Amino acid sequence: MRVNPESMSNQNAEESPEPKAGVEWPKLAGVGALAVVLAGIGSLIAANLDELAPPPQPAAAASASSTDTSQPSSPTTVAAVVPSQAAAPSTTTSAAVLDPLVEVSAQAIDLGDASTEATLQISNTGDGPANWSITSSALGLTFSSSAGELASGEAVDLVATLDRTAIEEGEYATTFDVVWDQGAFTISVAATQQDNPVIHNPTATPNPVQASTSSGCNPTKTKISARVRDTSELEEVVVRWSNGSKTVETAMSAVGEDIYEAVIGPFVVSGAAAAKVLAVDIHGNAGGATISITVDPCS
């Protein structure tokens, strides 16, 4: 449909209301001017607020800010930065660790073939007290002390004594232990036992005898008897006797446990005759005992 502009213009003119009586147009104009001024002030404030706005946040921050804020967020705790200081010394004092150390002056003793005693020093060179003791099953070996306690820096002499009568002849070897809180020392003991054969109660039967100067003299002979003992095997047992100016040696025979006998004579010279029983063992050790025989003239 085609519209006539002129008719539209006339229609608008007809519809424009007439100014009402009593309305002051200058006041309305002033109100409009005030609105314009207020609009300008708003624009200025908006511009300043834009300048004061914080810079755009990274995506992670923006995402965090978009979370539900229906609940008030917990206040953020800011840790205060305190200058580092040296750690205060501990008021707890740990007990000192005591560490004793026992030592012995030697770990071998040699008594040879005559000595019966040897001295061994036991000392504590550590920081604390130490207990020690002797463990031994050695035959014939005894000690001046069997146990004790050593303070730090203290020492004690231990005397080991060998009873040679309690051991067999020959080479002697044994050990004993010095035991302490944290260990032990094994001490070796060596000795050579040389025992001479011992002749007990030599006798001559009969005694006295008669000198063999004629066929009618009787008795002119005597039997020598003796008990011979040794810790090792005997090599020989003999009797040496004088017959005038001569010395005669006669072997003795074993006739029982440790009993040896021999018959000597006839004696040709009256007076006192000496007889000596001699025994030698397989180690070369010898022992002897003498008996006197009276030789009377043949009557």
Residue frames as qw, qx, qy, qz and C-alpha x, y, z in Angstrom:
[[0.000, 0.891, 0.454, 0.000, 0.00, 0.00, 0.00],
 [0.407, 0.388, 0.003, 0.827, 1.28, 3.44, -0.92],
 [0.326, -0.729, -0.434, 0.417, 1.29, 6.05, 1.77],
 [0.252, 0.816, 0.131, 0.503, 1.07, 9.72, 1.07],
 [0.501, -0.046, -0.395, 0.768, 3.66, 11.64, 2.98],
 [0.118, -0.347, 0.009, -0.931, 1.65, 14.68, 3.19],
 [0.680, -0.472, -0.345, -0.442, -1.24, 12.85, 4.77],
 [0.762, -0.234, -0.465, 0.384, 1.13, 11.37, 7.34],
 [0.294, 0.145, -0.243, 0.913, 2.53, 14.77, 8.18],
 [0.373, -0.418, -0.128, -0.818, -0.92, 16.18, 8.61],
 [0.777, -0.395, -0.467, -0.150, -1.99, 13.30, 10.75],
 [0.635, -0.130, -0.443, 0.619, 0.96, 13.76, 13.08],
 [0.041, 0.253, -0.118, 0.959, 0.26, 17.40, 13.30],
 [0.569, -0.441, -0.281, -0.634, -3.27, 16.72, 14.25],
 [0.818, -0.348, -0.455, 0.060, -2.34, 14.20, 16.87],
 [0.421, 0.203, -0.431, 0.771, 0.30, 16.38, 18.61],
 [0.335, -0.698, -0.597, 0.208, -1.19, 17.43, 21.89],
 [0.030, 0.842, 0.032, 0.538, -1.66, 20.94, 22.75],
 [0.321, 0.194, -0.603, 0.704, 0.42, 22.27, 25.56],
 [0.412, -0.644, -0.642, 0.060, -1.39, 22.06, 28.80],
 [0.103, -0.850, 0.004, -0.516, -2.13, 25.15, 30.61],
 [0.605, -0.765, 0.173, -0.137, 0.08, 25.89, 33.58],
 [0.919, -0.081, 0.112, 0.370, 3.20, 23.91, 32.48],
 [0.062, -0.926, 0.269, 0.257, 6.39, 25.90, 32.61],
 [0.881, 0.437, -0.072, 0.162, 8.64, 24.89, 29.77],
 [0.203, 0.785, -0.488, 0.323, 11.74, 26.63, 31.05],
 [0.599, -0.501, 0.558, -0.281, 11.78, 24.35, 34.12],
 [0.958, 0.151, 0.242, -0.028, 11.59, 21.28, 31.94],
 [0.618, 0.703, -0.259, 0.239, 14.48, 22.56, 29.92],
 [0.152, -0.737, 0.565, -0.338, 16.54, 22.93, 33.11],
 [0.831, -0.240, 0.464, -0.192, 15.77, 19.39, 34.18],
 [0.899, 0.424, 0.041, 0.098, 16.96, 18.13, 30.84],
 [0.334, 0.786, -0.420, 0.308, 20.18, 20.03, 31.13],
 [0.486, -0.586, 0.570, -0.308, 20.76, 18.55, 34.60],
 [0.951, 0.047, 0.295, -0.081, 20.25, 15.06, 33.21],
 [0.715, 0.637, -0.197, 0.209, 22.88, 15.72, 30.59],
 [0.022, -0.761, 0.540, -0.360, 25.35, 16.86, 33.25],
 [0.729, -0.364, 0.516, -0.265, 24.68, 13.80, 35.38],
 [0.943, 0.319, 0.092, 0.014, 25.16, 11.54, 32.37],
 [0.479, 0.738, -0.378, 0.289, 28.56, 13.13, 31.76],
 [0.337, -0.637, 0.594, -0.357, 29.61, 12.60, 35.35],
 [0.913, -0.078, 0.357, -0.181, 28.56, 8.92, 35.10],
 [0.828, 0.527, -0.129, 0.141, 30.67, 8.46, 32.00],
 [0.159, 0.761, -0.514, 0.362, 33.68, 9.98, 33.80],
 [0.613, -0.454, 0.557, -0.330, 33.23, 7.73, 36.81],
 [0.963, 0.178, 0.183, -0.081, 32.92, 4.67, 34.57],
 [0.627, 0.673, -0.316, 0.232, 36.13, 5.61, 32.78],
 [0.126, -0.685, 0.600, -0.394, 37.98, 5.98, 36.09],
 [0.821, -0.229, 0.441, -0.280, 36.61, 2.66, 37.29],
 [0.908, 0.411, -0.068, 0.041, 37.91, 1.01, 34.13],
 [0.359, 0.710, -0.497, 0.347, 41.38, 2.34, 34.91],
 [0.394, -0.525, 0.605, -0.451, 41.14, 1.06, 38.48],
 [0.960, 0.017, 0.018, -0.278, 40.00, -2.42, 37.43],
 [0.578, -0.481, 0.631, 0.191, 42.60, -5.21, 37.99],
 [0.261, 0.461, -0.686, -0.499, 44.33, -6.67, 34.96],
 [0.869, 0.063, -0.279, -0.405, 42.82, -9.75, 33.35],
 [0.607, -0.452, 0.639, -0.137, 43.56, -12.94, 35.24],
 [0.119, 0.290, -0.896, -0.314, 45.01, -16.11, 33.68],
 [0.636, -0.117, -0.566, -0.512, 42.65, -18.82, 32.61],
 [0.510, -0.162, -0.796, 0.283, 43.32, -20.85, 35.76],
 [0.041, -0.137, -0.466, 0.873, 42.53, -17.88, 37.96],
 [0.447, -0.005, -0.212, -0.869, 39.44, -17.04, 35.95],
 [0.615, -0.149, -0.738, -0.234, 38.26, -20.58, 36.29],
 [0.357, -0.189, -0.730, 0.552, 38.80, -20.42, 40.03],
 [0.133, 0.102, 0.230, -0.959, 36.86, -17.17, 40.26],
 [0.526, -0.064, -0.446, -0.722, 33.94, -18.75, 38.47],
 [0.324, -0.144, -0.918, 0.177, 33.40, -21.31, 41.21],
 [0.404, -0.688, -0.549, -0.252, 30.35, -21.28, 43.37],
 [0.174, 0.288, -0.390, 0.858, 30.55, -18.33, 45.76],
 [0.559, -0.568, -0.386, -0.464, 27.34, -19.15, 47.53],
 [0.770, -0.546, -0.233, 0.232, 29.42, -20.13, 50.60],
 [0.055, -0.959, 0.278, -0.033, 31.85, -17.62, 52.08],
 [0.773, 0.382, -0.425, 0.277, 35.41, -18.66, 51.38],
 [0.758, -0.538, -0.173, 0.326, 37.68, -19.51, 54.28],
 [0.024, -0.968, 0.231, 0.091, 40.15, -16.80, 55.15],
 [0.798, 0.439, -0.300, 0.284, 43.57, -17.37, 53.66],
 [0.681, -0.690, 0.091, 0.228, 46.31, -17.97, 56.20],
 [0.494, 0.781, -0.290, 0.247, 49.53, -16.22, 55.33],
 [0.860, -0.292, -0.173, 0.380, 52.64, -17.79, 56.87],
 [0.124, -0.973, 0.183, 0.071, 54.89, -15.21, 58.42],
 [0.764, 0.443, -0.300, 0.361, 58.50, -15.30, 57.24],
 [0.601, -0.787, 0.133, 0.051, 60.76, -15.60, 60.25],
 [0.303, 0.759, -0.572, 0.063, 64.52, -15.09, 59.88],
 [0.902, -0.018, -0.420, 0.095, 66.38, -18.39, 60.32],
 [0.330, -0.775, 0.447, -0.301, 68.13, -18.82, 63.63],
 [0.314, 0.339, -0.876, 0.140, 70.57, -21.43, 64.93],
 [0.733, -0.369, -0.522, -0.232, 68.82, -24.36, 66.57],
 [0.435, -0.706, 0.366, -0.422, 68.82, -24.11, 70.32],
 [0.235, 0.342, -0.897, 0.151, 71.02, -26.74, 71.98],
 [0.711, -0.321, -0.565, -0.269, 69.18, -29.77, 73.25],
 [0.390, -0.621, 0.427, -0.529, 68.68, -29.88, 76.98],
 [0.972, -0.153, 0.102, -0.147, 68.72, -33.72, 76.93],
 [0.020, 0.704, -0.710, -0.024, 72.18, -35.16, 77.65],
 [0.935, 0.083, -0.307, -0.156, 72.72, -38.74, 76.48],
 [0.751, -0.571, 0.324, 0.067, 74.74, -41.06, 78.72],
 [0.164, 0.712, -0.650, -0.209, 78.34, -41.59, 77.65],
 [0.969, 0.125, -0.175, -0.123, 79.01, -45.02, 76.10],
 [0.444, -0.679, 0.585, 0.021, 81.70, -46.84, 78.07],
 [0.856, 0.436, -0.266, -0.078, 83.98, -49.03, 76.01],
 [0.604, -0.619, 0.497, 0.066, 86.41, -51.18, 78.07],
 [0.743, 0.538, -0.397, -0.037, 89.27, -53.00, 76.38],
 [0.779, -0.510, 0.365, 0.024, 91.11, -55.89, 78.06],
 [0.600, 0.641, -0.477, 0.036, 94.60, -56.84, 76.94],
 [0.901, -0.394, 0.124, 0.134, 97.09, -59.50, 78.08],
 [0.152, -0.825, 0.468, 0.277, 100.86, -59.11, 78.14],
 [0.067, 0.379, -0.871, -0.305, 101.48, -62.44, 76.37],
 [0.847, 0.085, -0.023, -0.524, 99.53, -65.28, 74.83],
 [0.883, 0.174, -0.425, 0.098, 102.21, -67.95, 75.29],
 [0.480, -0.738, 0.433, -0.194, 104.08, -69.14, 78.40],
 [0.816, 0.290, -0.484, 0.123, 107.14, -71.42, 78.27],
 [0.644, -0.713, 0.225, -0.163, 108.28, -72.82, 81.61],
 [0.301, 0.633, -0.712, 0.047, 111.17, -74.79, 80.17],
 [0.751, -0.033, -0.659, 0.027, 112.39, -77.84, 82.07],
 [0.419, -0.079, -0.635, 0.644, 112.70, -76.31, 85.54],
 [0.171, -0.147, 0.159, -0.961, 110.45, -73.27, 86.10],
 [0.063, -0.411, -0.897, 0.149, 107.18, -73.69, 87.94],
 [0.060, 0.764, 0.437, -0.471, 105.75, -70.13, 87.75],
 [0.297, 0.265, 0.385, 0.833, 105.05, -67.47, 85.13],
 [0.043, 0.571, 0.406, -0.712, 103.46, -64.02, 85.51],
 [0.195, 0.464, 0.618, 0.604, 100.94, -62.67, 83.03],
 [0.025, 0.285, 0.275, -0.918, 99.61, -59.09, 83.20],
 [0.103, 0.622, 0.733, 0.256, 95.95, -58.40, 82.46],
 [0.110, -0.275, -0.124, 0.947, 95.12, -54.71, 81.82],
 [0.254, 0.756, 0.602, -0.033, 92.13, -52.57, 80.88],
 [0.311, -0.133, 0.217, 0.916, 93.09, -49.86, 78.39],
 [0.019, -0.570, -0.626, -0.531, 89.50, -48.84, 77.58],
 [0.130, -0.441, 0.048, -0.887, 87.11, -46.27, 79.03],
 [0.707, -0.418, -0.002, -0.571, 84.89, -48.34, 81.32],
 [0.503, -0.423, 0.716, -0.234, 85.21, -51.13, 83.89],
 [0.682, 0.276, -0.605, -0.305, 85.77, -54.68, 82.68],
 [0.796, -0.341, 0.426, -0.263, 85.14, -58.05, 84.32],
 [0.502, 0.485, -0.705, -0.121, 87.51, -60.95, 83.64],
 [0.832, -0.315, 0.387, -0.243, 87.80, -64.57, 84.69],
 [0.026, 0.476, -0.857, -0.195, 89.96, -67.66, 84.09],
 [0.924, 0.108, 0.077, -0.359, 88.62, -70.77, 82.38],
 [0.229, 0.573, -0.787, -0.015, 90.94, -73.77, 82.63],
 [0.959, -0.173, 0.076, -0.211, 90.94, -77.55, 82.88],
 [0.528, 0.615, -0.557, 0.180, 94.72, -77.87, 82.56],
 [0.896, -0.311, -0.283, 0.146, 96.31, -80.61, 84.66],
 [0.711, -0.236, -0.192, 0.634, 98.63, -79.30, 87.37],
 [0.226, 0.349, 0.089, 0.905, 98.05, -75.60, 86.54],
 [0.254, -0.743, -0.556, 0.273, 96.74, -73.17, 89.17],
 [0.229, 0.632, 0.140, 0.727, 96.37, -69.39, 89.28],
 [0.214, -0.046, -0.478, 0.851, 96.84, -66.63, 91.85],
 [0.374, 0.317, 0.335, -0.805, 93.34, -65.35, 91.06],
 [0.331, 0.286, 0.870, 0.227, 90.43, -66.76, 89.10],
 [0.115, 0.755, 0.531, 0.368, 88.38, -63.59, 88.43],
 [0.296, -0.448, -0.235, 0.810, 88.25, -59.85, 89.02],
 [0.268, 0.891, 0.360, 0.064, 87.17, -56.41, 87.82],
 [0.529, -0.068, 0.108, 0.839, 89.49, -53.84, 86.24],
 [0.112, 0.866, 0.232, -0.429, 88.76, -50.12, 86.25],
 [0.591, 0.785, 0.020, 0.184, 89.82, -48.06, 83.26],
 [0.232, 0.809, -0.452, 0.297, 93.62, -47.92, 83.18],
 [0.634, -0.532, 0.509, -0.238, 94.03, -50.63, 85.84],
 [0.653, 0.376, -0.653, -0.074, 96.17, -53.78, 85.53],
 [0.775, -0.460, 0.359, -0.244, 96.67, -56.94, 87.58],
 [0.184, 0.502, -0.841, -0.085, 99.41, -59.59, 87.64],
 [0.938, -0.063, 0.025, -0.340, 98.20, -63.15, 87.19],
 [0.117, -0.556, 0.823, -0.011, 100.63, -65.83, 88.40],
 [0.915, 0.120, -0.246, -0.298, 100.30, -69.26, 86.78],
 [0.332, -0.560, 0.744, -0.152, 101.88, -72.12, 88.78],
 [0.793, 0.220, -0.511, -0.250, 102.67, -75.57, 87.43],
 [0.708, -0.446, 0.511, -0.199, 102.80, -78.54, 89.82],
 [0.402, 0.527, -0.709, -0.241, 105.41, -80.67, 88.10],
 [0.207, -0.152, 0.940, -0.222, 104.69, -83.65, 90.32],
 [0.595, 0.364, 0.525, -0.487, 101.19, -83.84, 88.85],
 [0.644, 0.643, -0.185, -0.370, 102.25, -84.10, 85.22],
 [0.958, 0.060, 0.206, 0.190, 103.94, -86.82, 83.24],
 [0.442, -0.529, 0.412, 0.596, 107.50, -86.66, 82.15],
 [0.483, 0.333, 0.592, 0.552, 108.21, -85.34, 78.70],
 [0.044, 0.188, 0.219, 0.956, 106.72, -82.44, 76.76],
 [0.023, 0.565, 0.698, -0.440, 103.86, -80.67, 78.50],
 [0.023, -0.125, -0.346, -0.930, 101.42, -78.51, 76.50],
 [0.028, -0.613, -0.767, 0.188, 98.09, -77.04, 77.56],
 [0.032, 0.427, 0.211, 0.879, 95.97, -73.87, 77.34],
 [0.098, -0.573, -0.664, 0.471, 93.73, -71.69, 79.48],
 [0.134, 0.656, 0.439, 0.600, 91.41, -68.77, 78.64],
 [0.104, -0.282, -0.335, 0.893, 91.26, -65.23, 79.97],
 [0.027, 0.605, 0.713, 0.352, 87.59, -64.37, 79.44],
 [0.039, -0.252, -0.269, 0.929, 86.20, -60.82, 79.68],
 [0.420, 0.504, 0.440, -0.613, 82.91, -59.03, 78.91],
 [0.574, 0.680, -0.085, -0.449, 83.51, -58.73, 75.17],
 [0.704, 0.522, -0.477, -0.067, 85.83, -61.59, 74.28],
 [0.877, -0.421, 0.222, 0.065, 88.53, -64.01, 75.39],
 [0.266, 0.739, -0.617, -0.043, 92.23, -64.72, 75.01],
 [0.994, -0.083, -0.070, 0.010, 93.60, -68.27, 74.77],
 [0.119, -0.816, 0.561, -0.067, 96.97, -68.59, 76.51],
 [0.913, 0.175, -0.366, 0.034, 99.21, -71.55, 75.64],
 [0.491, -0.724, 0.469, -0.119, 101.50, -73.10, 78.24],
 [0.848, 0.351, -0.389, 0.078, 104.52, -75.26, 77.41],
 [0.439, -0.707, 0.533, -0.148, 107.02, -77.06, 79.63],
 [0.692, 0.305, -0.654, 0.011, 109.45, -79.93, 79.51],
 [0.734, -0.556, 0.247, -0.302, 109.14, -82.25, 82.45],
 [0.565, 0.427, -0.684, 0.176, 112.35, -84.10, 83.28],
 [0.766, -0.528, 0.177, -0.323, 111.81, -86.57, 86.10],
 [0.179, 0.488, -0.844, 0.131, 114.66, -88.55, 87.52],
 [0.743, -0.214, -0.617, -0.147, 113.78, -92.09, 88.53],
 [0.401, -0.615, 0.412, -0.540, 113.26, -92.44, 92.25],
 [0.604, 0.071, -0.786, 0.115, 114.67, -95.46, 94.15],
 [0.586, -0.572, 0.135, -0.558, 112.84, -96.33, 97.35],
 [0.751, -0.457, 0.407, -0.248, 114.19, -98.41, 100.27],
 [0.673, 0.443, -0.592, -0.011, 117.06, -100.37, 98.75],
 [0.746, -0.509, 0.372, -0.213, 117.93, -103.39, 100.89],
 [0.416, 0.470, -0.778, -0.019, 120.58, -106.13, 101.01],
 [0.820, -0.281, 0.323, -0.380, 119.58, -109.58, 102.27],
 [0.638, -0.660, -0.303, 0.256, 121.48, -111.01, 104.04],
 [0.263, 0.714, -0.232, 0.606, 123.60, -108.28, 105.54],
 [0.004, 0.746, -0.587, -0.314, 126.28, -108.80, 106.73],
 [0.941, 0.297, -0.155, -0.046, 127.95, -111.39, 104.55],
 [0.722, -0.510, 0.355, 0.304, 131.32, -113.15, 104.80],
 [0.206, 0.745, -0.520, -0.363, 134.36, -112.61, 102.71],
 [0.973, 0.213, 0.017, -0.087, 134.96, -115.48, 100.33],
 [0.009, 0.770, -0.638, 0.005, 138.47, -116.48, 101.36],
 [0.106, -0.213, 0.971, -0.007, 137.89, -120.20, 101.70],
 [0.368, -0.186, -0.779, -0.472, 135.36, -122.80, 100.76],
 [0.306, -0.405, -0.801, 0.316, 133.93, -122.76, 104.23],
 [0.033, 0.174, 0.197, -0.964, 132.74, -119.13, 104.16],
 [0.131, -0.480, -0.763, -0.412, 128.98, -118.65, 104.10],
 [0.607, 0.678, 0.401, 0.103, 127.12, -116.55, 103.00],
 [0.440, -0.264, 0.271, 0.815, 129.29, -114.69, 100.59],
 [0.037, 0.320, 0.533, 0.782, 126.49, -113.25, 98.45],
 [0.129, 0.426, 0.543, -0.712, 123.50, -110.91, 99.08],
 [0.212, 0.578, 0.684, 0.391, 120.31, -109.97, 97.25],
 [0.035, -0.197, -0.073, 0.977, 119.75, -106.29, 96.48],
 [0.070, 0.622, 0.759, 0.177, 116.10, -105.23, 96.22],
 [0.046, -0.283, -0.118, 0.951, 114.63, -101.80, 95.52],
 [0.341, 0.726, 0.590, -0.098, 111.42, -100.11, 94.40],
 [0.264, -0.169, 0.331, 0.890, 112.12, -97.92, 91.34],
 [0.291, 0.750, 0.573, -0.159, 109.56, -95.43, 90.06],
 [0.170, -0.220, 0.308, 0.910, 109.51, -92.99, 87.19],
 [0.485, 0.543, 0.287, -0.622, 106.81, -91.14, 85.20],
 [0.619, 0.570, -0.384, -0.379, 108.22, -92.51, 81.98],
 [0.989, 0.071, -0.128, 0.001, 109.59, -95.82, 80.84],
 [0.506, -0.707, 0.462, 0.172, 112.81, -97.03, 82.40],
 [0.623, 0.626, -0.452, -0.125, 115.65, -97.93, 80.12],
 [0.701, 0.143, -0.646, 0.267, 117.82, -99.80, 82.66],
 [0.585, -0.731, 0.187, -0.297, 118.20, -100.51, 86.35],
 [0.745, 0.281, -0.516, 0.316, 121.57, -101.74, 87.68],
 [0.636, -0.769, 0.058, 0.043, 123.47, -102.09, 90.92],
 [0.527, 0.634, -0.425, 0.375, 127.11, -101.05, 91.09],
 [0.770, -0.633, 0.067, -0.038, 129.14, -102.56, 93.94],
 [0.143, 0.775, -0.605, 0.118, 132.73, -102.68, 95.03],
 [0.989, -0.147, -0.027, 0.023, 134.62, -105.97, 95.37],
 [0.733, -0.276, 0.112, 0.612, 138.01, -105.20, 96.75],
 [0.185, -0.445, 0.251, 0.840, 139.69, -102.92, 94.25],
 [0.053, 0.192, 0.740, 0.642, 137.17, -103.60, 91.51],
 [0.432, 0.264, 0.277, -0.817, 133.79, -102.05, 90.75],
 [0.116, 0.163, 0.938, 0.282, 131.24, -104.45, 89.34],
 [0.453, 0.137, 0.001, -0.881, 127.93, -103.57, 87.67],
 [0.114, 0.168, 0.979, 0.020, 125.06, -106.07, 87.80],
 [0.327, -0.232, -0.422, -0.813, 121.74, -105.69, 86.01],
 [0.293, 0.117, 0.718, -0.620, 118.59, -105.75, 88.09],
 [0.157, -0.239, -0.823, -0.491, 115.41, -107.43, 86.93],
 [0.490, -0.217, 0.071, -0.842, 111.79, -106.45, 87.50],
 [0.174, -0.074, -0.974, 0.128, 110.08, -109.01, 89.75],
 [0.042, -0.655, -0.715, 0.240, 106.88, -107.12, 90.52],
 [0.141, 0.908, 0.293, 0.263, 105.28, -103.69, 90.25],
 [0.066, 0.922, -0.243, 0.294, 108.24, -101.28, 90.36],
 [0.723, -0.574, 0.383, 0.022, 110.33, -103.88, 92.22],
 [0.657, 0.613, -0.433, 0.063, 113.82, -104.71, 90.95],
 [0.798, -0.516, 0.310, 0.021, 116.24, -107.31, 92.30],
 [0.645, 0.590, -0.471, 0.118, 119.80, -108.56, 91.73],
 [0.876, -0.453, 0.045, 0.159, 122.19, -110.91, 93.56],
 [0.332, 0.826, -0.401, 0.217, 125.73, -109.64, 94.06],
 [0.598, -0.587, 0.544, -0.052, 128.87, -111.35, 95.39],
 [0.735, -0.536, -0.301, 0.286, 130.88, -113.14, 96.42],
 [0.056, -0.960, 0.225, -0.156, 132.89, -110.47, 98.25],
 [0.847, 0.199, -0.340, 0.356, 136.56, -111.25, 98.51],
 [0.301, 0.295, -0.411, 0.808, 137.66, -108.57, 100.96],
 [0.353, -0.622, -0.651, 0.255, 136.25, -108.06, 104.41],
 [0.148, -0.184, -0.119, 0.965, 135.14, -104.64, 105.52],
 [0.373, 0.608, 0.387, -0.585, 132.45, -102.24, 104.32],
 [0.288, 0.142, 0.703, 0.635, 131.28, -102.61, 100.75],
 [0.298, 0.432, 0.145, -0.839, 129.11, -100.03, 98.98],
 [0.274, 0.341, 0.827, 0.353, 126.33, -100.87, 96.60],
 [0.198, 0.395, 0.061, -0.895, 124.43, -98.27, 94.58],
 [0.443, 0.499, 0.742, 0.066, 121.18, -98.85, 92.69],
 [0.016, 0.365, -0.267, -0.892, 121.03, -96.78, 89.49],
 [0.461, 0.554, 0.693, -0.009, 118.04, -96.27, 87.16],
 [0.049, -0.284, 0.351, 0.891, 117.95, -94.45, 83.82],
 [0.548, 0.545, 0.525, -0.357, 114.75, -93.61, 81.92],
 [0.640, 0.456, 0.484, 0.384, 114.23, -93.32, 78.17],
 [0.165, 0.970, 0.073, 0.164, 114.82, -89.51, 78.34],
 [0.596, 0.427, -0.387, 0.559, 118.26, -90.04, 79.85],
 [0.362, -0.694, 0.262, -0.565, 117.28, -88.93, 83.32],
 [0.643, 0.077, -0.721, 0.246, 118.98, -90.92, 86.08],
 [0.531, -0.667, 0.194, -0.486, 118.43, -91.53, 89.75],
 [0.647, 0.182, -0.703, 0.232, 120.20, -93.59, 92.36],
 [0.630, -0.672, 0.163, -0.355, 120.36, -94.73, 95.97],
 [0.391, 0.481, -0.740, 0.260, 123.24, -96.25, 97.93],
 [0.860, -0.458, -0.029, -0.224, 123.25, -99.06, 100.49],
 [0.008, 0.675, -0.713, 0.192, 126.16, -100.20, 102.65],
 [0.950, -0.064, -0.285, -0.114, 127.01, -103.90, 103.01],
 [0.402, -0.711, 0.561, -0.136, 129.10, -105.26, 105.77],
 [0.842, 0.295, -0.452, -0.002, 131.57, -108.02, 104.78],
 [0.651, -0.648, 0.374, -0.126, 132.89, -110.01, 107.72],
 [0.101, 0.534, -0.833, -0.100, 135.99, -112.17, 107.64],
 [0.802, -0.027, -0.525, -0.283, 135.32, -115.79, 106.98],
 [0.472, -0.552, 0.553, -0.409, 135.16, -117.54, 110.34]]
